[in-house]
Every structure is written in structure tokens, then in C-alpha cells.
């Protein structure tokens, strides 16, 4: 009994985006060079609006991933997402602070973790994001609030050893037989 050869040709190194079924190495290099030139040409023709939309989508996906995972050690946090959001849309943080109706100092304190954002700030951020994401992607207005709550919960649980003993001193459980 003879083995049938697969009719599908084997593709080597598909992750590079270049078909590796070439008759010569020079043909493969030439095709790779053409592909890179086409990519660079496409990048030169991308508008600033398209770049901002792509970055906003990337931020949204990172936020979704953050909310979907419950890791006590997170690489992202409310403040890191806020910093990214501001960097995508503004050249200066103070311009964002003006648009949000807060002082640049207050915004800096929130971003650097020296102050927690007030509920009013998060509400404004929700409205701001709703306006920014309009026409880019669906962005539920409660996302910022959920990000903040998720971040706070992860931080509290990650630092449980620091607060648990004190909390236990104040908790009792009185059970009555029924």
C-alpha cells in the first residue's frame, strides 16, 4: 500500500507574511521587499483620524481583557488606561483637564495615584468617552466605572495581608440557635 501525498503544499514560515514556496532565495527576498514597500506606502497614506481610531480600538480591547481577567497582579490599572486614553487624544494633559473641567494638578494626582478620582470625574470621563468613541466603536458608557471598580478590587485583594488582621478585630459573628 502506498501513501498518498497531500495535495496541500506545505507552507514554511507563514508568520512572516511571505509565501515561502519560491524557487529561489532571491525570489523570496524580492517578494518580501515588495511586501514591505507596499506596507510602508499604506502606512504613509494613513490619516491621523485612522491612527487615533486604531489606537482607541486597541485601548478598548485592552480594557475588555482587563475586565475579563481577575488577576491580582495586573499590568494595567484605571490610571494606566486613563493615561493611554489621554495620550491618544491630546498632546498635553492640561488640555484634557480643561475639557474635563478639572485642574491639571487634580488630574496629575489621579494619574499618579495620589488621589482617587471622584465619582463626578468618572461620570465626566464616561460622557467624554461616549463622545470620542462615537463613530469608532461601541463603547459602553459604564466601562470606565467598571475599570475603576475592578482595579480597586484587585488592589484590595492583592493587599489583603495588610488589612485583614485589623478588619478581623472589628468583625464578630453572633449566631442564634433557631
C-alpha positions as CSV (number, residue, x, y, z in Angstrom):
1,X,0.0,0.0,0.0
2,X,1.4,3.4,-1.0
3,X,0.9,6.6,0.9
4,X,-1.0,9.4,-0.8
5,X,0.9,12.6,-0.9
6,X,-1.0,15.6,0.5
7,X,-2.4,17.8,-2.2
8,X,-1.9,20.8,0.0
9,X,1.6,22.2,-0.3
10,X,3.4,22.8,3.0
11,X,3.9,26.5,3.9
12,X,7.1,27.3,5.7
13,X,7.3,30.4,8.0
14,X,3.8,31.7,7.4
15,X,4.2,34.2,10.3
16,X,6.4,36.4,8.2
17,X,3.6,37.1,5.7
18,X,5.6,36.0,2.7
19,X,4.9,32.8,0.9
20,X,7.9,30.5,1.2
21,X,7.2,28.3,-1.8
22,X,9.7,30.0,-4.0
23,X,12.1,28.5,-6.5
24,X,15.0,30.6,-5.2
25,X,16.0,32.6,-2.2
26,X,16.4,35.8,-4.3
27,X,12.8,35.5,-5.5
28,X,11.7,35.2,-1.9
29,X,13.7,38.2,-0.8
30,X,12.4,40.3,-3.7
31,X,8.8,39.4,-2.9
32,X,9.5,40.2,0.8
33,X,10.9,43.6,-0.2
34,X,7.9,44.3,-2.4
35,X,5.6,43.4,0.5
36,X,7.5,45.7,2.9
37,X,7.3,48.6,0.4
38,X,3.6,48.1,0.0
39,X,3.1,48.2,3.8
40,X,5.2,51.3,4.1
41,X,3.3,53.0,1.3
42,X,0.0,52.1,3.1
43,X,1.3,53.5,6.4
44,X,2.3,56.8,4.7
45,X,-1.3,57.2,3.5
46,X,-3.0,56.6,6.8
47,X,-4.7,59.6,8.2
48,X,-4.3,60.9,11.7
49,X,-8.0,60.1,12.3
50,X,-7.4,56.4,11.3
51,X,-4.4,56.2,13.6
52,X,-6.5,57.6,16.5
53,X,-9.4,55.3,15.8
54,X,-7.0,52.3,15.7
55,X,-5.4,53.3,19.0
56,X,-8.8,53.8,20.6
57,X,-9.9,50.3,19.4
58,X,-6.7,48.9,20.9
59,X,-7.3,50.6,24.2
60,X,-10.9,49.3,24.2
61,X,-9.7,45.7,23.6
62,X,-7.1,46.0,26.4
63,X,-9.9,47.3,28.7
64,X,-12.1,44.4,27.8
65,X,-9.3,42.0,28.5
66,X,-8.6,43.6,31.9
67,X,-12.2,43.3,32.9
68,X,-12.4,39.7,31.7
69,X,-9.5,38.5,33.8
70,X,-9.2,38.6,37.5
71,X,-5.5,38.7,38.2
72,X,-4.4,40.2,41.4
73,X,-1.2,41.3,39.7
74,X,-2.2,43.4,36.8
75,X,-0.1,45.2,34.3
76,X,-2.9,47.6,33.7
77,X,-5.0,49.8,36.0
78,X,-7.5,52.6,35.9
79,X,-4.7,55.2,35.9
80,X,-2.7,53.4,33.1
81,X,-5.8,53.2,30.9
82,X,-6.6,56.9,31.7
83,X,-3.0,57.9,30.7
84,X,-3.2,55.9,27.5
85,X,-6.6,57.5,26.7
86,X,-5.3,61.0,27.2
87,X,-2.1,60.3,25.2
88,X,-4.1,59.1,22.3
89,X,-6.3,62.2,22.1
90,X,-4.2,65.1,23.5
91,X,-0.7,66.4,23.2
92,X,-0.9,67.9,26.7
93,X,-2.7,66.5,29.8
94,X,-3.7,70.1,30.7
95,X,-5.8,70.3,27.6
96,X,-7.7,67.2,28.7
97,X,-8.1,68.6,32.2
98,X,-9.6,71.7,30.7
99,X,-12.0,69.7,28.6
100,X,-13.0,67.7,31.7
101,X,-13.4,70.7,33.9
102,X,-10.7,69.8,36.4
103,X,-7.4,71.3,37.3
104,X,-4.2,69.9,35.7
105,X,-3.0,69.4,39.3
106,X,-6.0,67.3,40.2
107,X,-5.7,65.2,37.0
108,X,-2.0,64.7,37.7
109,X,-2.7,63.5,41.2
110,X,-5.3,61.0,39.9
111,X,-3.0,59.7,37.2
112,X,-0.1,59.3,39.6
113,X,-2.2,57.5,42.2
114,X,-2.0,60.2,44.9
115,X,-5.8,60.8,44.8
116,X,-8.7,58.6,43.9
117,X,-11.0,60.1,41.2
118,X,-14.3,61.5,42.5
119,X,-17.5,60.0,41.1
120,X,-18.1,63.3,39.3
121,X,-14.8,62.8,37.4
122,X,-15.7,59.3,36.3
123,X,-19.1,60.5,35.2
124,X,-17.5,63.2,33.0
125,X,-15.0,60.6,31.7
126,X,-17.9,58.4,30.7
127,X,-19.5,61.2,28.8
128,X,-16.2,62.2,27.2
129,X,-15.5,58.6,26.1
130,X,-19.0,58.3,24.7
131,X,-18.5,61.3,22.5
132,X,-15.0,60.2,21.4
133,X,-15.9,56.7,20.6
134,X,-18.9,57.7,18.6
135,X,-18.3,56.5,15.1
136,X,-15.3,54.5,16.1
137,X,-16.6,51.6,18.1
138,X,-19.3,50.6,20.6
139,X,-18.0,51.8,24.0
140,X,-20.4,51.2,26.9
141,X,-20.5,54.3,29.0
142,X,-20.2,52.3,32.2
143,X,-16.8,50.8,31.1
144,X,-14.7,53.5,33.0
145,X,-16.6,52.9,36.2
146,X,-16.2,49.1,35.9
147,X,-12.5,49.5,35.2
148,X,-12.1,51.7,38.3
149,X,-14.1,49.2,40.5
150,X,-12.2,46.2,39.1
151,X,-8.9,47.9,39.7
152,X,-9.8,48.7,43.3
153,X,-11.0,45.2,44.0
154,X,-7.8,43.7,42.6
155,X,-5.7,46.0,44.7
156,X,-7.6,45.3,47.9
157,X,-7.3,41.5,47.4
158,X,-3.7,41.8,46.5
159,X,-3.0,43.7,49.7
160,X,-5.2,41.5,51.9
161,X,-2.4,40.7,54.3
162,X,-2.1,44.4,55.2
163,X,-5.7,45.0,56.1
164,X,-7.2,41.6,57.1
165,X,-6.0,41.5,60.8
166,X,-7.4,44.9,61.6
167,X,-10.7,44.1,59.9
168,X,-11.0,40.8,61.8
169,X,-10.7,42.7,65.1
170,X,-14.0,44.5,64.3
171,X,-16.0,41.6,63.0
172,X,-18.0,39.1,65.0
173,X,-20.4,36.5,64.2
174,X,-23.3,36.1,66.6
175,X,-25.3,33.0,65.8
176,X,-28.6,32.3,67.4
177,X,-30.0,28.8,67.6
178,X,-33.2,28.6,65.7
